[in-house]
């Protein structure tokens, strides 16, 4: 899935936070959520899964996104 197919739920999306590589929350066309953030080693997830860490402020901004 390409990033262009996702709806960004936080930030302004114009690349001002390091060429779009800052922590982000996206919604897919099917309604699921994709989270981009720093890799976390809090625990070992099951095979095929991964952990990312994002600031609380990023998640709060995403939750308040219009239409969500």
C-alpha positions in Angstrom: 0.0 0.0 0.0 1.4 3.4 -0.9 1.4 6.3 1.5 -0.7 8.3 -1.0 -3.5 5.8 -0.5 -3.7 6.7 3.2 -5.5 9.5 5.0 -3.2 11.3 7.4 -5.0 12.0 10.7 -2.4 14.3 12.2 0.0 17.1 11.2 -0.3 19.3 8.2 1.1 16.8 5.7 3.3 19.2 3.9 6.6 17.6 4.9 7.6 20.3 7.4 8.5 17.7 10.0 11.4 16.0 8.4 10.0 15.1 5.0 7.0 13.4 6.5 9.1 11.0 8.6 7.9 12.2 12.0 5.4 10.1 14.0 2.1 9.9 12.1 -1.3 8.2 12.3 -3.1 7.3 9.1 -6.4 5.7 8.2 -6.7 3.2 5.4 -9.5 3.0 2.8 -10.9 0.1 4.8 -10.9 2.1 8.0 -8.0 0.5 9.8 -5.2 2.5 11.4 -1.5 2.6 10.4 0.9 4.2 12.9 4.4 5.4 11.9 6.9 6.0 14.7 10.2 5.1 16.2 10.8 1.4 16.7 10.2 0.2 20.3 11.7 -2.7 22.1 9.3 -2.6 25.0 8.6 -6.4 24.5 8.9 -8.9 21.7 5.7 -9.0 19.6 4.4 -12.1 17.9 6.0 -13.0 14.5 4.8 -10.7 11.7 4.0 -7.8 14.1 6.0 -4.8 15.2 6.0 -2.1 17.8 6.3 1.6 17.3 6.3 4.4 19.8 4.6 7.7 19.2 4.0 10.7 21.5 0.7 11.0 23.2 0.1 14.4 21.5 0.3 12.7 18.1 -2.4 10.2 19.0 -4.6 12.9 20.6 -4.4 15.0 17.4 -5.3 12.0 15.3 -8.3 11.2 17.4 -9.6 14.7 17.0 -9.2 14.6 13.2 -12.3 15.8 11.4 -14.6 13.0 10.4 -13.2 10.4 12.7 
